[in-house]
Amino acid sequence: MTEFKHTTVLLEETVNGLDVKEDGIYVDCTLGGGGHSRLILSKLGENGHLYSFDQDQTAIDYNQKNLAEYVAKGQVTFVKSNFRNLKNELNHLGIDGVDGVLYDLGVSSPQFDDAGRGFSYRFDAPLDMRMDQTQKLNAREVVNEWSYNDLVRIFFRYGEEKYSKQVARKIESTREEKPIETTGELADLIKSAIPAAARRTGGHPAKKIFQAIRIAVNDELGALEESLEQALQILNPAGRISVITFQSLEDRLVKRMFKEQTEIGDLPAGLPIIPDDMKPKYKLINRKPIIPSEDELEENRRSHSAKLRIIEKL
């Protein structure tokens, strides 16, 4: 079984942000190593319940043992599904309202560290990057079969890579000779396509391209937007949503969606009182995102880009 030696980021801040009630119903949309789930469960009474989602079966299997004490008490239900299916999955379980929803976005450390999953340029492994190992689309198909224009589009949009065209052109010419099979081959290819001067700053030259492919393979931004819309719909009054993002694309999406829900729209000129149906139904708990403390940054280098945003239903 995969060992989830995973340091949970912004653990206390994220769970405290949910303002957990003992008898509440909560959802952890990103079970992973179970850090956030465990802390939520520790705050629940016997009538409270947690639904923990993960599309990765290894996470479910690990937490059946990791959270065994709560499994035995019947306080946690594991749901193997993409969180874009949040509302449907909960409806099937007889749940139409919840008191809090938590998202810890990005790939968990065990997925990055498992060479066989093909997420990282740090290991030479078959190109994969699927969070759900049962889905058909993988990184090998994206790299070898998607058109030049589609590659440029995802590299710009999801990786914000300045040299998207150069990398896509290099991929296109290389795969005409033979398929690109491994993360090592792809990383070397990316490195050769980016000018030497540009490779000296900004971390590993393959970082942005690997991120873009991973987002495309798993449709991460589409899934997040769909799931957040559903979470806002099923939230009970005074319920909260806590979201940790790790890159600017996710953070901008969450910020925009929360802003839309908490601001008053255009009002007719001279309106003395705001009608109830035009008042926001949600409020921001933190105007600016919460970021890791200096101590957490020292202990966990992967936390440096984390941002936490919290919204509450009125």
HELIX and SHEET records of a PDB file:
HELIX    1   1 LEU A   11  GLY A   17  1                                   7    
HELIX    2   2 GLY A   35  LYS A   43  1                                   9    
HELIX    3   3 GLN A   57  ASN A   66  1                                  10    
HELIX    4   4 ALA A   68  ALA A   72  1                                   5    
HELIX    5   5 PHE A   83  ASN A   85  5                                   3    
HELIX    6   6 LEU A   86  HIS A   92  1                                   7    
HELIX    7   7 SER A  109  ASP A  113  1                                   5    
HELIX    8   8 ALA A  115  ARG A  117  5                                   3    
HELIX    9   9 ALA A  139  GLU A  145  1                                   7    
HELIX   10  10 TYR A  148  GLY A  159  1                                  12    
HELIX   11  11 SER A  164  GLU A  177  1                                  14    
HELIX   12  12 THR A  183  ALA A  193  1                                  11    
HELIX   13  13 ALA A  196  ARG A  199  1                                   4    
HELIX   14  14 LYS A  207  ASN A  218  1                                  12    
HELIX   15  15 GLU A  220  ILE A  234  1                                  15    
HELIX   16  16 SER A  248  THR A  262  1                                  15    
HELIX   17  17 ASP A  276  MET A  278  5                                   3    
HELIX   18  18 GLU A  294  GLU A  299  1                                   6    
HELIX   19  19 ARG A  301  SER A  303  5                                   3    
SHEET    1   A 7 VAL A  76  LYS A  80  0                                        
SHEET    2   A 7 HIS A  49  ASP A  54  1                                        
SHEET    3   A 7 ILE A  25  ASP A  28  1                                        
SHEET    4   A 7 VAL A  98  ASP A 104  1                                        
SHEET    5   A 7 LEU A 235  THR A 245  1                                        
SHEET    6   A 7 LYS A 307  LYS A 313 -1                                        
SHEET    7   A 7 TYR A 282  LEU A 284 -1                                        
END                                                                             
